[in-house]
Amino acid sequence: MPQVIGDTLQKSGFLRELKSAISGSAVKTDREAMSSYLVDWRGRHEGTALCVVEPSTVDEVAVVVRTALSHGVKVVPQGGNTGLVGGGVPLAGDAVGQQIVLSLRRLNRIRSINVLDNVIVADAGVVLQNAQTAARDVGRLLPVSLAAEGSAQIGGIVSTNAGGTGVLRYGTTRELVLGLEVVLADGSIWNGLQPLRKNNSGYDLKQLFIGSEGTLGIVTAAALKLFPLPQSRVTAFVGLPSPDAAVNLLRDLQSEIGDCVTAFELMQRECLELVLGALDGARDPLQHSHPWYALVEASTALRSDTLADTIEKNLAIAFEAGIVADAVLAHSEQQRATLWRLREEISEAERRHGTSAKHDISVPVSRIAEFLHHAPAAVKNSVPDAIPFAFGHVGDGNIHFNVFASAEDTKTINLVIYDLVTALGGSISAEHGIGLSKVDLLKRYKDTRSMLLMQSVRKALDPDAILNPGKVFDLAKTTDLGL
Ligand SMILES: Cc1cc2nc3c(=O)[nH]c(=O)nc-3n(C[C@H](O)[C@H](O)[C@H](O)COP(=O)(O)OP(=O)(O)OC[C@H]3O[C@@H](n4cnc5c(N)ncnc54)[C@H](O)[C@@H]3O)c2cc1C
């Protein structure tokens, strides 16, 4: 039988079996209905798929995986599709054989919230913001917070080990996950949802799936830690002369109020200008312009009248020391939201402005100033008309160092930045992961032993290589690791 006819028959057999195994309406094959699932948030990666399938129960997810496995079809898990490295969309063409997108969107039930345990158990497809609201309704805080929280899903934040603005105080998603339920690559269901804070009974298997970007299993539910809601909160927008000043201010505030410093977001003047240009009605919170800004938030679960006074006093001391150039405090929830929008809208304003090379890097906090001092000059030295700018979660050493430049110059710029990051003992991906965008870079910068271990884990959990092909590293090409 000619190959094309054989492929077509195989495809129609697979789709027929899938549609009879789960509700037919959960299987989309129409090109238009599939289109938004096939392209990533930044519009950088677009792939092809036999279908998009949207199961509504864990058992249906398992059936989809088993059916795909028996037909040799690859499975690309997708949550809110807000990932920034192309991890949640299929590859282009038939490079790896036939693929489907498995959207977790309809698995969207909050299974339980227990205030005594301080735990929320949510299906993978629950939108992060809905989980935060459900927690708030019972007086608790789910502290993962990021600009895409209106679309990103619980399964997505777990699978990317998302960070965001709460990491300084509460840690990344990894530190919040108490348990997981996962459909494995053979279609069996692993129930590791026990929401225990202490459990030393063997390997901590959930850790494998957190941050594995859909390459080791399909997360179908997560048990996440909750915290008491902050009762007092102070938000300040601070003008600064340099990144060095920002790091010093963070140090001084932490010395004074410890982990009450819950967010410390740095942004360069250029970022503020981008947002002011893109947001209707937005205005500069400070009278004069400054080269750098920090959005600082302090909070505590205590009802405290003194937190604002403490912050004001410390900002005044920092002003006297030349660390702070100017500052304003939010006096209402609305003013707080306005200040946060200036930070949260940077990615969207950047996207509207044009193509940029993004570098989501981390270095030790003590080396941030050094990085931000050398990186722009190094980029300009290689590509003189490039426009670098930076913002990020300075308390975690995580800087988004982005560069407006032509697509042809991106490769050169990437190497300049990542060489510098590596020399400073940092990571080429602090938050967004590897996905498809950074596969070659991971191979270049990650040590061989780690690559070998990751390869062994992936082969053990997905021996038929059906999960998210080509993402993080390409199993089919691991021989060129030189091992
Ligand atoms: C404006 C904006 C701001 C952002 N800010 C931040 C930030 O501050 N910090 C941060 O860390 N990230 C940030 N991101 C990136 C992104 O929002 C996060 O990575 C988020 O966790 C992705 O969730 P998602 O549901 O959209 O996942 P998707 O984009 O759908 O998928 C991401 C990856 O996870 C896999 N995946 C998704 N769901 C599952 C599942 N159930 N089981 C197995 N694998 C799965 C996919 O295959 C893919 O590899 C931002 C993105 C945008 C657009």
Ligand as a Chemical Component Dictionary entry (heavy atoms), coordinates in Angstrom:
data_LIG
# 
_chem_comp.id                   LIG 
_chem_comp.type                 NON-POLYMER 
_chem_comp.pdbx_formal_charge   0 
_chem_comp.three_letter_code    LIG 
# 
loop_
_chem_comp_atom.comp_id 
_chem_comp_atom.atom_id 
_chem_comp_atom.alt_atom_id 
_chem_comp_atom.type_symbol 
_chem_comp_atom.charge 
_chem_comp_atom.model_Cartn_x 
_chem_comp_atom.model_Cartn_y 
_chem_comp_atom.model_Cartn_z 
_chem_comp_atom.pdbx_ordinal 
LIG C1  C1  C 0 2.172  38.168 30.001 1  
LIG C2  C2  C 0 2.866  36.951 30.543 2  
LIG C3  C3  C 0 3.527  37.033 31.756 3  
LIG C4  C4  C 0 4.165  35.897 32.279 4  
LIG N1  N1  N 0 4.798  36.012 33.476 5  
LIG C5  C5  C 0 5.384  34.925 34.004 6  
LIG C6  C6  C 0 6.041  35.018 35.276 7  
LIG O1  O1  O 0 6.091  36.058 35.905 8  
LIG N2  N2  N 0 6.613  33.892 35.756 9  
LIG C7  C7  C 0 6.577  32.693 35.085 10 
LIG O2  O2  O 0 7.125  31.703 35.577 11 
LIG N3  N3  N 0 5.985  32.596 33.874 12 
LIG C8  C8  C 0 5.385  33.665 33.328 13 
LIG N4  N4  N 0 4.786  33.571 32.101 14 
LIG C9  C9  C 0 4.835  32.301 31.362 15 
LIG C10 C10 C 0 3.577  31.436 31.513 16 
LIG O3  O3  O 0 2.476  32.186 31.901 17 
LIG C11 C11 C 0 3.807  30.358 32.549 18 
LIG O4  O4  O 0 4.818  29.506 32.078 19 
LIG C12 C12 C 0 2.566  29.519 32.857 20 
LIG O5  O5  O 0 2.880  28.689 33.928 21 
LIG C13 C13 C 0 2.086  28.668 31.684 22 
LIG O6  O6  O 0 0.823  28.125 32.019 23 
LIG P1  P1  P 0 -0.169 27.652 30.860 24 
LIG O7  O7  O 0 -1.341 26.988 31.505 25 
LIG O8  O8  O 0 -0.478 28.770 29.942 26 
LIG O9  O9  O 0 0.719  26.552 30.140 27 
LIG P2  P2  P 0 0.962  26.303 28.581 28 
LIG O10 O10 O 0 1.557  27.512 27.954 29 
LIG O11 O11 O 0 -0.264 25.770 27.967 30 
LIG O12 O12 O 0 2.057  25.147 28.650 31 
LIG C14 C14 C 0 3.342  25.386 29.147 32 
LIG C15 C15 C 0 4.125  24.071 29.199 33 
LIG O13 O13 O 0 3.541  23.190 30.142 34 
LIG C16 C16 C 0 3.039  22.002 29.515 35 
LIG N5  N5  N 0 1.741  21.724 30.137 36 
LIG C17 C17 C 0 0.674  22.549 30.265 37 
LIG N6  N6  N 0 -0.296 21.948 30.968 38 
LIG C18 C18 C 0 0.168  20.710 31.284 39 
LIG C19 C19 C 0 -0.361 19.609 32.014 40 
LIG N7  N7  N 0 -1.572 19.665 32.567 41 
LIG N8  N8  N 0 0.391  18.499 32.141 42 
LIG C20 C20 C 0 1.634  18.416 31.587 43 
LIG N9  N9  N 0 2.177  19.430 30.889 44 
LIG C21 C21 C 0 1.460  20.565 30.749 45 
LIG C22 C22 C 0 2.961  22.311 28.037 46 
LIG O14 O14 O 0 3.142  21.157 27.260 47 
LIG C23 C23 C 0 4.106  23.303 27.883 48 
LIG O15 O15 O 0 5.319  22.615 27.743 49 
LIG C24 C24 C 0 4.144  34.683 31.553 50 
LIG C25 C25 C 0 3.472  34.606 30.342 51 
LIG C26 C26 C 0 2.848  35.719 29.832 52 
LIG C27 C27 C 0 2.106  35.592 28.533 53 
# 
loop_
_chem_comp_bond.comp_id 
_chem_comp_bond.atom_id_1 
_chem_comp_bond.atom_id_2 
_chem_comp_bond.value_order 
_chem_comp_bond.pdbx_ordinal 
LIG C1  C2  SING 1  
LIG C2  C3  SING 2  
LIG C2  C26 DOUB 3  
LIG C3  C4  DOUB 4  
LIG C4  N1  SING 5  
LIG C4  C24 SING 6  
LIG N1  C5  DOUB 7  
LIG C5  C6  SING 8  
LIG C5  C8  SING 9  
LIG C6  O1  DOUB 10 
LIG C6  N2  SING 11 
LIG N2  C7  SING 12 
LIG C7  O2  DOUB 13 
LIG C7  N3  SING 14 
LIG N3  C8  DOUB 15 
LIG C8  N4  SING 16 
LIG N4  C9  SING 17 
LIG N4  C24 SING 18 
LIG C9  C10 SING 19 
LIG C10 O3  SING 20 
LIG C10 C11 SING 21 
LIG C11 O4  SING 22 
LIG C11 C12 SING 23 
LIG C12 O5  SING 24 
LIG C12 C13 SING 25 
LIG C13 O6  SING 26 
LIG O6  P1  SING 27 
LIG P1  O7  DOUB 28 
LIG P1  O8  SING 29 
LIG P1  O9  SING 30 
LIG O9  P2  SING 31 
LIG P2  O10 DOUB 32 
LIG P2  O11 SING 33 
LIG P2  O12 SING 34 
LIG O12 C14 SING 35 
LIG C14 C15 SING 36 
LIG C15 O13 SING 37 
LIG C15 C23 SING 38 
LIG O13 C16 SING 39 
LIG C16 N5  SING 40 
LIG C16 C22 SING 41 
LIG N5  C17 SING 42 
LIG N5  C21 SING 43 
LIG C17 N6  DOUB 44 
LIG N6  C18 SING 45 
LIG C18 C19 SING 46 
LIG C18 C21 DOUB 47 
LIG C19 N7  SING 48 
LIG C19 N8  DOUB 49 
LIG N8  C20 SING 50 
LIG C20 N9  DOUB 51 
LIG N9  C21 SING 52 
LIG C22 O14 SING 53 
LIG C22 C23 SING 54 
LIG C23 O15 SING 55 
LIG C24 C25 DOUB 56 
LIG C25 C26 SING 57 
LIG C26 C27 SING 58 
# 
